[in-house]
């Protein structure tokens, strides 16, 4: 089995993680808005407050795997579609 370089295992900096979290949140917001769903409606459908969903969409709070799956189901999309290219 080939060894991976240490570089392949570099832990992302906190800023990189925050940037990616914002990108994912903005992408989810875009998907929700394109489908015409309200913040409140989607939040209620997955059992969180609209203010918490807003924090997720703005990348302020980390998105859990559970919330990711619930959001995908609520939006009628595949989980993979929640992650921007």
Secondary structure by P-SEA (a helix, b strand, c coil): cccccccccccccaaaaaaaaaaaaaaaaaaaaaacccaaaaaaaacccaaaaaaaaaccccccaaaaaaaaaaacccccccccc
